[in-house]
Amino acid sequence: MEQTAIFYYTDDFCKAYEEYCRNKLLMNKEEVIPRTRMSLSEIMAILIMFRNIFC
């Protein structure tokens, strides 16, 4: 699968997951998703591509 397609699908998933966390979890809304320099979808896409290359 092409790298941009991997990122596109992981980005869509992460947006839906973050929205779910904001609306459904019984925690402080600010603490649910910590702020980092890389987005969750960027990290997941890198991990998926790494696994596809080396495994």
HURA-V42807 format. One record per residue. N is the residue number from 1. PSI is psi as a letter, one per 40 degrees, with the letter a starting at -180 (NA if undefined). Layout:
# HURA-V42807
n = {N | N}
psi = {PSI | PSI}
This chain:
# HURA-V42807
n = {1 | 2 | 3 | 4 | 5 | 6 | 7 | 8 | 9 | 10 | 11 | 12 | 13 | 14 | 15 | 16 | 17 | 18 | 19 | 20 | 21 | 22 | 23 | 24 | 25 | 26 | 27 | 28 | 29 | 30 | 31 | 32 | 33 | 34 | 35 | 36 | 37 | 38 | 39 | 40 | 41 | 42 | 43 | 44 | 45 | 46 | 47 | 48 | 49 | 50 | 51 | 52 | 53 | 54 | 55}
psi = {i | i | d | d | d | d | d | d | d | d | d | d | d | d | d | d | d | d | d | d | d | d | d | d | i | f | i | h | d | d | e | d | h | i | h | i | d | i | i | d | d | d | d | d | d | d | d | d | d | d | d | d | d | e | NA}
